[in-house]
Amino acid sequence: MATRIVIAGISTRAAAESAAKAGFDVTAIDAFADLDQHPSVRAMAIPRPFRAGAAARAAQTVGAQAAVYLSNFENHPDAVDVLTAGRALWGNAPDVLRRVRDPACLARALRDRGIQTAEVQVRLEPDLEPDLEEVRLKPDLEQVRLKPDSTGRDWLVKPIASGGGHSIRRWTHGEAIPAGCYLQELISGTPGSMVIVAGARQVVLLGVTRQLIGDAAFGATGYHYCGSILVSRGAPDSIVTGARAAARAVVEAFDLAGVNGVDFVVHQGSIYVIEVNPRWTASVELAERAYGLSAFASHAAACARGALPDFDLTQTVRRGDAVGKAIVFARNDVTVGDTQKWIGDDSIRDVPHPGELIHAGRPVCTVFATGSNDEDCYAALAKRAGRVYSELAAGTPSARRK
């Protein structure tokens, strides 16, 4: 009998499909219940805006032997406790989340292991100020005072409970750090991410991507994440080598479990780690598409047994084309037409329901493309997104003409 699992997060389609293809009995709880969920997946949608606590409570009505969380549970460790009550957790424990999502704790752990990372300055809450020694002894509360910066460096204001680049902005020198936020040094360069699978303090690198951020071609603005392109042949070996070293350091410091993501910036040929996403990420399915991996099978094996796949990304990258995905955001409020016509088109996923109202700035769907290199792949993604916008404007989404 197949193992029964429940997967909960803002968008579950990719992880649920990977789990179903790997032979698991899947119930998925998210904000969309997309039209193209795998046919064997039982999909449950909860009211928007998505709340991890509400999803966790809904999951308690599902009979399952194991639970997996996706975005944005990493910011809500208490909801993870509710989600996993009475069943196995396939993912990182709440105490791990509290430490790895503490920006000062992460930065210190990486620097101690020789990994370059952006400087951070974290608002010290008033009730912690009288006893700084106690703060230093608790990694999940590790904070630093805001210090005057005379170097002329630029900083970003970022929510501690971050996700998808939302609410990130440039910091104006001299302004107070807003409650619930911190400052992170702005590192110039190319944003990227890595997909890793970890178990028993060992790690395997499954993919390295270039991230698409705030790109108008996909209706995104500011620092919003809107897609990824998997590195292809011709990529510098130093990037994969640097990613592997950073992955080892993160797993050694925090004992991560299963599939995780690490965001970074490539600055002057070197990787600077920015953030850890301690759960399944948007880039995972690119590695599945490009390399024929079963990411969910790897996730389950790593979490349940500490077993890792026999996979060498260095050799695989040298053979592959560029594979990319982009999230298409609504540029205006739009009511979609007959999206059934998108079903079966492998270049478009996360299909909304016919007649669904999508507000400006919210995701419509995800598009996919390949290319002989990053530039060709990006151009194909932009072209596919352009067709989506044309179809939305006409009110008649249609499948890709072969």
C-alpha positions in Angstrom: 0.0 0.0 0.0 1.3 3.5 -0.9 2.4 5.7 1.9 -0.2 8.4 2.5 1.2 11.9 2.7 -0.2 15.4 3.1 1.6 18.3 1.4 0.7 21.9 2.5 1.9 25.3 1.2 0.9 28.3 -0.9 1.3 26.3 -4.2 1.6 22.6 -4.1 1.2 21.5 -7.8 4.9 20.7 -8.5 5.7 18.9 -5.3 2.4 17.0 -5.3 3.0 15.9 -8.9 6.5 14.7 -8.1 5.2 12.8 -5.1 2.4 11.2 -7.0 4.8 10.1 -9.8 7.0 8.6 -7.1 4.1 6.4 -6.0 2.9 8.2 -2.9 -0.8 8.6 -2.0 -1.1 12.4 -1.9 -3.4 15.0 -0.5 -2.4 18.6 -1.3 -3.6 21.7 0.6 -2.9 25.1 -0.9 -4.3 28.5 -2.0 -5.2 27.5 -5.6 -6.0 23.8 -6.2 -4.8 24.4 -9.7 -6.6 22.9 -12.6 -3.6 20.8 -13.6 -2.9 19.1 -10.3 -1.8 15.4 -11.0 -5.0 13.4 -11.5 -4.3 11.1 -8.5 -3.8 14.0 -6.1 -6.6 15.0 -3.8 -6.5 18.8 -3.9 -7.9 21.0 -1.2 -7.9 24.8 -1.4 -8.2 27.1 1.6 -9.4 30.7 1.5 -6.9 33.3 0.5 -4.8 35.0 1.7 -3.0 31.7 2.5 -2.2 31.2 6.2 0.1 28.4 7.3 -1.9 27.9 10.5 -5.1 27.5 8.6 -3.5 25.0 6.2 -2.0 23.1 9.1 -5.4 22.8 10.8 -7.0 21.7 7.6 -4.3 19.0 7.3 -5.4 17.5 10.6 -8.6 16.3 8.9 -6.5 14.2 6.5 -5.4 10.7 7.3 -1.7 10.7 6.5 1.4 8.9 7.7 3.8 11.8 6.8 3.6 15.5 6.3 5.6 17.8 4.0 5.4 21.6 4.1 6.2 24.1 1.4 6.3 28.0 1.3 5.5 29.8 3.7 5.6 27.3 6.6 9.3 28.1 7.1 8.2 31.4 8.7 5.7 29.7 11.0 7.4 26.9 13.1 4.4 26.6 15.4 2.2 25.7 12.4 4.7 23.0 11.5 4.0 21.4 14.9 0.3 21.4 14.2 0.8 20.0 10.6 2.9 17.1 11.8 1.0 16.2 15.0 0.5 12.4 15.0 2.5 11.8 11.8 6.1 11.8 10.6 7.7 15.1 9.5 9.5 15.0 6.2 11.3 18.2 6.3 13.1 20.5 8.8 12.0 20.5 12.4 10.7 23.8 14.0 13.9 24.4 16.0 15.9 24.2 12.8 13.6 26.7 11.1 14.0 29.1 14.0 17.8 29.1 13.7 18.3 29.0 9.9 15.7 31.7 9.4 17.4 34.0 11.9 19.5 36.2 9.5 22.2 37.0 12.1 22.5 33.3 13.1 22.8 32.3 9.5 25.4 34.9 8.7 27.5 34.0 11.6 27.4 30.3 11.0 28.5 30.8 7.4 31.3 33.2 8.2 32.6 30.8 10.8 32.8 28.1 8.1 34.6 30.4 5.6 31.6 31.1 3.3 31.0 34.6 2.0 27.7 36.1 2.9 26.0 39.5 3.0 26.4 41.5 6.2 23.2 41.9 8.2 22.0 44.3 10.9 19.0 43.2 12.9 16.8 45.3 15.0 17.2 44.5 18.7 13.8 44.4 20.3 13.4 46.6 23.4 12.6 43.8 25.8 15.9 42.1 24.9 18.2 45.1 25.4 18.8 44.8 29.2 20.4 41.4 28.9 22.6 41.2 25.9 24.5 38.2 27.3 21.3 36.1 27.3 20.6 37.1 23.7 24.1 35.9 22.6 23.5 32.5 24.3 20.3 31.8 22.3 21.1 31.4 18.5 17.5 31.8 17.5 17.4 35.2 19.2 20.8 36.3 18.1 20.7 40.0 17.2 23.1 42.8 16.6 22.6 46.5 17.3 22.2 48.9 14.3 25.6 50.4 13.9 26.4 53.6 11.9 27.8 52.7 8.5 30.5 55.0 7.2 31.5 52.8 4.3 28.8 54.1 1.9 27.4 50.6 1.4 23.9 50.1 0.2 21.4 48.1 2.3 18.1 46.4 1.7 15.2 46.3 4.2 13.9 42.8 4.3 11.1 41.2 6.4 12.4 38.4 8.7 9.4 36.4 7.6 10.2 36.8 4.0 9.2 35.0 0.8 9.3 35.6 -2.9 11.1 38.9 -2.6 7.9 40.6 -1.4 8.2 43.9 0.7 12.0 44.1 0.1 13.3 47.6 -0.7 16.3 49.8 -0.6 17.1 51.3 2.8 17.4 55.0 3.2 20.4 55.8 5.4 19.3 57.1 8.8 15.8 55.6 8.8 14.8 53.2 11.6 14.5 49.5 10.9 10.8 48.7 10.7 9.5 46.2 13.2 9.8 42.6 11.9 12.5 43.6 9.5 16.3 43.7 9.2 19.0 45.2 7.0 21.0 43.1 4.6 23.9 44.5 2.6 23.1 44.9 -1.0 25.5 42.7 -3.0 25.8 43.7 -6.7 25.9 40.8 -9.1 23.8 38.0 -10.6 21.1 36.5 -8.3 21.0 32.7 -8.2 19.9 29.7 -6.2 20.8 26.1 -5.6 18.7 23.0 -5.0 20.1 20.6 -2.5 19.0 17.4 -0.8 20.4 16.7 2.7 20.4 13.8 5.2 22.6 12.6 8.1 24.6 15.9 7.7 25.6 15.0 4.2 24.4 16.9 1.1 24.0 16.4 -2.7 23.7 19.4 -5.0 20.8 18.9 -7.4 20.9 22.1 -9.4 22.1 25.7 -9.7 20.0 28.4 -11.3 20.1 32.0 -12.3 17.1 33.8 -10.7 14.8 36.2 -12.5 13.9 39.1 -10.3 11.5 41.9 -10.8 11.4 41.4 -14.6 8.7 43.4 -16.4 8.5 40.8 -19.2 6.7 38.6 -16.6 4.7 41.4 -14.9 7.1 41.5 -11.9 8.4 44.5 -10.1 10.9 45.4 -7.4 12.7 42.4 -5.9 9.9 39.9 -6.6 11.1 36.5 -7.7 9.6 35.6 -11.1 11.5 32.6 -12.3 14.7 30.6 -12.7 17.0 29.3 -15.5 19.0 26.2 -14.7 22.7 26.6 -15.5 23.7 24.8 -18.6 26.9 23.8 -20.4 29.4 26.6 -20.5 28.7 27.7 -17.0 31.9 28.4 -15.0 32.9 25.3 -12.9 33.7 27.8 -10.1 30.0 28.5 -9.6 29.1 24.8 -9.1 32.2 24.4 -6.9 31.2 27.4 -4.8 27.6 26.3 -4.5 28.7 22.8 -3.3 30.9 24.4 -0.6 28.1 26.7 0.6 25.7 23.8 0.7 28.0 21.7 2.8 28.5 24.6 5.2 24.7 25.2 5.6 24.0 21.5 6.2 26.8 21.2 8.6 25.7 24.2 10.6 21.9 23.5 10.7 21.5 19.7 10.0 19.0 20.3 7.3 16.8 17.4 6.0 15.4 16.7 2.6 15.1 19.1 -0.3 16.1 22.7 0.4 17.1 25.9 -1.4 19.9 28.4 -0.9 19.8 31.8 -2.5 23.0 33.6 -3.4 24.5 36.4 -5.5 27.5 35.9 -7.8 29.7 38.9 -7.2 33.0 39.1 -9.2 33.0 35.4 -9.8 32.3 34.4 -6.2 29.1 33.2 -4.4 27.7 35.2 -1.6 25.0 33.4 0.3 21.9 35.5 0.9 19.2 33.3 2.4 18.2 29.7 3.1 14.8 28.4 2.1 14.5 25.3 4.3 11.9 23.5 2.2 11.0 22.6 -1.4 11.6 25.5 -3.7 10.4 26.7 -7.1 13.6 25.6 -8.8 13.2 21.9 -7.9 11.1 21.0 -10.9 13.7 22.4 -13.3 16.2 19.8 -12.0 13.6 17.1 -12.5 12.9 18.2 -16.0 16.5 18.6 -17.0 18.1 15.6 -15.2 15.4 13.1 -15.0 15.5 13.1 -11.2 12.6 12.2 -8.8 13.1 15.0 -6.4 10.3 13.9 -4.1 11.6 10.3 -3.9 15.0 11.8 -2.9 13.3 14.1 -0.4 11.4 11.2 1.2 14.5 8.9 1.3 16.7 11.6 2.9 14.1 12.5 5.5 13.1 9.0 6.4 16.4 7.2 6.2 19.2 9.8 5.7 19.8 8.2 2.2 21.0 10.5 -0.6 20.9 10.0 -4.4 24.0 9.0 -6.4 24.2 12.2 -8.5 27.0 14.3 -9.9 25.8 17.7 -11.0 29.2 18.7 -12.4 29.1 16.0 -15.0 25.4 16.6 -15.8 25.7 20.3 -16.3 28.3 19.8 -19.0 25.8 17.9 -21.1 22.6 19.8 -20.7 20.7 22.7 -22.4 19.3 25.5 -20.4 15.9 24.8 -18.9 13.8 27.7 -17.4 10.5 28.6 -15.8 8.9 32.0 -15.3 5.9 33.0 -13.2 3.5 35.2 -15.2 1.9 37.9 -13.0 -1.3 39.7 -13.9 -0.5 43.3 -15.1 -4.2 44.3 -14.5 -7.2 42.7 -12.8 -8.2 40.0 -15.2 -10.9 37.3 -15.4 -9.4 34.3 -17.2 -11.3 32.5 -19.9 -11.4 28.8 -20.9 -8.2 27.7 -19.3 -9.1 24.0 -20.0 -7.4 24.6 -23.3 -4.1 25.1 -21.5 -4.2 21.5 -20.1 -1.8 19.2 -21.8 0.5 22.0 -23.0 3.8 21.2 -21.3 5.0 24.8 -21.6 2.3 26.1 -19.2 1.5 24.9 -15.7 -0.2 26.1 -12.5 -3.4 26.6 -14.6 -6.1 28.7 -13.0 -9.8 27.7 -13.1 -12.0 29.1 -15.9 -13.6 32.3 -14.9 -11.2 32.9 -12.0 -10.6 36.6 -11.1 -6.9 37.3 -10.8 -5.9 40.7 -9.3 -3.0 42.7 -10.7 0.3 41.6 -9.3 -0.9 38.1 -8.5 0.3 35.0 -10.4 -1.6 33.8 -13.4 0.4 30.7 -14.3 3.9 29.4 -14.8 5.6 29.0 -18.3 8.5 26.8 -19.2 11.1 26.9 -22.0 14.4 25.5 -23.1 17.3 26.9 -25.0 20.9 26.1 -26.1 22.1 28.7 -23.6 20.7 31.0 -20.9 19.9 33.9 -23.3 18.0 31.7 -25.7 16.1 30.2 -22.8 15.2 33.6 -21.4 14.0 34.8 -24.8 11.8 31.7 -25.2 10.3 32.3 -21.7 9.6 36.0 -22.5 7.9 35.0 -25.8 5.7 32.3 -24.1 4.7 34.8 -21.4 3.9 37.3 -24.1 1.4 34.8 -25.6 -0.2 34.4 -22.2 -0.8 38.1 -22.0 -2.2 38.2 -25.5 -4.6 35.4 -24.7 -5.7 37.0 -21.5 -6.3 40.3 -23.3 -8.4 38.4 -25.9 -10.2 36.5 -23.2 -9.5 33.2 -24.9 -6.6 31.2 -23.5 -5.5 28.6 -26.1 -3.1 25.8 -26.2 0.2 26.1 -27.9 0.1 25.5 -31.6 2.4 22.6 -32.3 
